[in-house]
Amino acid sequence: MSKVFFTDLRTTPKRNLFDKIRDLMNRMKIDSKIKKDDLVAIKLHFGEKGNTAYLRPVFFRTIAKKVKSIGAKPFLTDTNTLYTGSRSDAVSHTSTAIQNGFDYACVDCPIVIADGLRGLSGVKIPIKGEVLKEVSIAKGIVDADSIIAVTHFKAHELSGFGGTLKNVGMGCATREGKLIQHSSVAPAINIEHCKGCKLCFEYCPVRAITISAKKASIDKEKCIGCGECILMCPAKAIEIQWNESPDIFQKKMVEHVCGALKGKEKKSFFLNFLTQISPACDCYPNSDAPIVRDIGILASIDPVSIDTASCDLVNNEESIPHTAIKKVLKKGEDKWRAIYPKIDWSVQLNHAEKMGLGERKYTLIKI
């Protein structure tokens, strides 16, 4: 069984939370796996503008300092969003990150948006998936020597919960990869909103868009699903087709994890923060009340085990009254199904185990 290291949030003047984070990293033996001059991607979620549940920037200073002590070169990274928000291009994304506290003075390492200025900088990685045979992964992730995925563990509207698998699978994909995960068809034009400005036509890399009678249309046969038109449309007339089932979405997400970790399976490390466990993704411009108490921090080199252990710890808590969970749930009751009853969240864990990413059985070691 894989080892999952766990620390609660209790501290003393002689052992604070930063000390505990360093202890977790030491237990994963990163010193023996990350080498001098390695480029180390610290994969996180900077938080949408208006969101307050994202992880505190000061935690990442501690993680970066540990990486630097080895002689390696850390950088904070994420990829641009598929939807149009405050992180849909690298300029807006970096500005949002800085406004949310991830400036150099605090984290002491640079920010690199892994999929480039507009989310198009990626590499096609061949995999042996059940659904996909290749995935589009951000070039900054592919080029990195090592990855440390640091995840705010929470509920998620498409996968039941959002943990390490979601942070890596969705968060390391290009815009094309994200669109493939969410949808099985090309974006659609809302004719009523379309102004015929031709910006989508000009930015489409494969000329899949035509303009007729001052209205745009998309050739689904030509469309490569890059999502560039969604970002560029000033009228927001181009819409993602959110038509993928939760089960297939989760499998596609997991198969993107395979691509993101390919070639650095032995140099990948995972930290889950079970704090301010919110009922939805940090991609929203708000943060709803936590559904259970703050629990602690987990670390592992197995992405399946750490997410399984995190789910178990949350479900072993009693839910907090007056939250998105309307009826208070006892210890052992399924918190994820209470919020999203139609989503079988175990699909991602089972599929990840099947794909060889790790195992669901684990040993929880408290430090």
N, C-alpha and C positions, 0 to 999 in steps of 0.2 A: 504494500500500500504506500502511496505517496505521502510525504511528510508535509503538513501544513502547520506553520508556526503561527501562534496567536498571542497577542498581548492585549489585556484590557486597558482601559483609559485611566486607571488609578496611577498616581505619581507621588513622588516625594521630592523634597528640595534637593536630594542627592541623585535622583533618577527621574528626570522629566520626560516628556513625550518624545523629544528629539533623541534622547538617549535610547529610548525604546525602538525608535525607527532604525537607528544605527545597529542595534542588536539584531533586529529582524534581518537587515541586509547582511550582517555577518553570518547569520545562521544559514542563509542561502549560498554562502561561500563565493560571493561575487569576486573577491580578490583573486581567486584561483582561476576564474573563467574570463574576466575582463582583463585585457592586456594594456600595457602602456601605449598611448597614442590611439587607442581604439576610439572611434566615433560612436558615442552611446546616445541613442534616442530615448529620452524619458517621455513616454507617451502618456498624455493626460488630456483632460477636457478643461479648457480655460473658462467655460461658463458663458452662456449667452448673456448679452447685456440685459440687466434687470434680474438675473438669476443670482441667488445668494447661497445655494447649497453646494457649489463646487468646492473642491478642497483648498485649504489655505495655502497661499504661496510660500509661506515660511517653511512648510513641510518639504517643499522641493529644493529649497536652499540646502537643507540637511542631506537630501539624497544626492544632489549635485556635488556637495563637498566630499561625500564619501567616494564618489566616482573619481573626482579630481585627486584624491589621496593616492589612488592607484597609478596616476599619471595619464589617465584617459581623459577624453574630451566630451563632456556631456552637453546636450542641448535639449531644451523643452520643445515638444512638437505635437501637432495635431494636424488634421486635414480639413479643408474647407467643406462647408455644409452643402448639401444638395438643395435645400430650401433657401429662399432669399431671407436672410436675417443679418445679424451683426457680425457673422463669421463666414460669409459666403465668398469672400476673396481674401487673399493674403494681407492686403493693406488693412481692410476692415477687421480682419481676424486678429492681426497683431495689435491694432489699436484697442480692440476690446480686451485682449489679454492684459495689456498694460493698464488699462482703466480698472480692470479687476484685480490689480495688484501684482501682476507677474512682470514687473519691470526689473531691469538688471540690478538695480540697487538692492532689491529684495532677494531675488533668486540666485544672483551671482553666476548666471550662465545665459547664453543667448537663446532667443526664440527662432526656430526655423519651421515655417509652415511646409509640411512634407510634400504636398502635391502641387507646389508652385503658385504662381500669381492667381490663376483662375481655376485651380483644381484639375488641370489637364496633364500635369507632369506625372506620368505613371509608367509602370512596367507590367507587361502581361506575363504572369507567372503560370506555367502549366501545373495542374494538380490532377489527382485522380479522385475527383469528387463524385458523389451520387447524382448531384444536380448539375454541377459545373465542371468543365474540363480545363478552364483557365480563368484566372481572376486578375483584375486590374488593381495593382497595389502602388501606393505613392512612392515615387522614386527616392525620396528622402529616407523612407523606411527601408527600402531595398538596399540602398547604399550604406546604411549604418552597419557597424560591426556587431552591435549588441542592442538589445531593447529592454528597457525597464518600464513595464506598463503599470501605471499608478492609477487606480480606479476608485471613484466614488460609487460605492455599491448602493443600488436603489431599485425601485420598481420601474418597469418600462412598458409602454403601451402596445408594443408589437412583440416583445419577447418575454413578457411577464416580469422578468427582472433584468437589470442591466449590470453586468459585472465585467470581469476580465475578458470573456469571450466577445462581448459586445464592444468593449473599448478597443480591442485589437481588430476584430473582424469588420466592424463598421468604421471604426475610427482610423484605420490604416488604408482604407480603400480610396481610390480617386472618385471624382464625381460620377464617372461611368460605372465604377464598381458599386457605388451606393445606389444608383438608379437600378442596376441589375438586381440588387438585393430586394429593393422595395417593389419593383414592378416588372412585369413580364412583357410589356409593350412600350412603344415609343411615347413620349409626352404628347399631350393633346392641346389643341388650340381652342380657347374659349372665344368663339367668333364675336360674341357681343362685346367683349373687352378689347379685342384686337383693333389697333389704330392704323395698321398698315404702314408702320414707320420703317420697316425693312431692317431694323437692327439685328433681328434674329437671323435673317437671310445673310447678312454680312458676316456674322460671327460663326455660322454653321461651318464646321471644318470639312464636311463631305457634301455640301450643297443639297441637303435633304429637305430644305425648306424652299417653297416657292411662294410668290405673291401674285394673287389674281383678284381683280376688283377691289384692291386695297385691303385684302385680307390674306393672312398667311395660312399655309397648310403644310403638313409634314408628311413626307413619303416614308412610311414605316419600313419599307424594304431597304432604303438607303440609311436610315437613322442608325447611328452607332451607340446611342444612349449616353452621350457624354454629359448631357445636362447643361451645356453652355447656353442654350437658348433660354432656359428657365431663368438663369441668372441675369441675362442681358435685357430681357423684356421690361421696358419701363412701365407698361400698363399691367404687368402681372397677368397677362392673358394666356401664358403657356403653363400648363398644369401637369404635375406628376400624376400618373395613374396608379393610385395606391390600391392595386388589385391583387397583390400577392397574399396567399393564405399565411397565417402565422407560422404554421409548421414548415412550409417551404422557405419562408423568410428566414427562420432560424437556421435551417440547413445551409442556405446560401451564405448567411453570416458566418457560420462556423467554417465553411469551406474557404472563405476569405482569410480566416485566421491561419489556415494551412499555408496559404500563399505568403502572408505577412511574416511568418516565422521561418519560412523555408530558408535553409542555409545557416540559420543561427539558433537552431533548436536548443543547443547546449549553452547558448549565451543569452537566453531570455529569462527574465525574472518578473515576478508579479506580486503586486501589493494591492490588497483591497481594504479600503477604509469604510468600516461600517459605522458611519457617523451621519447625522442628519439624513436618515434614510427616507427619502422623499417618494411620493407616489408616482412621479413621472420623471422623464429625462431632464438633464441639465440644459438641454437645447431650448427649453421654454424660457421666455423672458420673465419668469417668476418662479418662486419656489414655495410649494405648499407645505403644510405642517408635516413633520416626520411621523411615520406610522408606528414605529417602535422606538425604544430608548437607544441612545448611542451605546454600541457594544464593544468595539475595539478595532484592532488592525490585524490583518492576516498577511502572511507572506509564503510563497511557494515557488518552485520551478515548474509546477504542474498547473496549467491553466484550468483544467477540468476539476481537479481536486479543490483548488482554492474557491472556485465558484460554488461547488457542491457544499463545501464547509460553510461558506457564507450564507447560502440559502438555509441550511440547517440551523445556524445560529439565529437568524432572523425568525424563522418559524418556531423556534423554541422560546421565543419571547411572547409576552402578552402585548396585544396592540394598545396603543395610546387612545383614550377616548377623544371624540370630537375631531377626527381626522377623516381622510378619504375612506377609511374603513369604518363604515357607519355603525356596525355592531361590534362591540369589543370582543376580540377573539382571544381564546385561551392559549397557553403554551402548547405547541404541537399542532395548532390549526394553521392552514395554508393562508398566509397573508397575501401572496401574489394572486391567488385565485379569487380572493375576496375583492380585490380591486379590478382585476381583469378576468372574469369568470370563463371567458371563451378561449383563453390562451393556456395551452399545456406547456408550461415553461421547462418541463423536463426534456423536451425535444432537443434543445440545444446541447444539454449535457450528454444525453445518450448518443447524439450524432457526433459530438466531439470525441467521445470515447471510441466510437466506431471508426472514426477517421485517424485514430492513433495519436491524438493530441495529448492524451493523459488518461487517467482513470478516475471513476467516481468514488472508489473506496479510498479512504485516507486515514491517516493517524494525526489527530490534532495534538500539537505539542505546545503547551503554554509556557511562555518565557517571562 
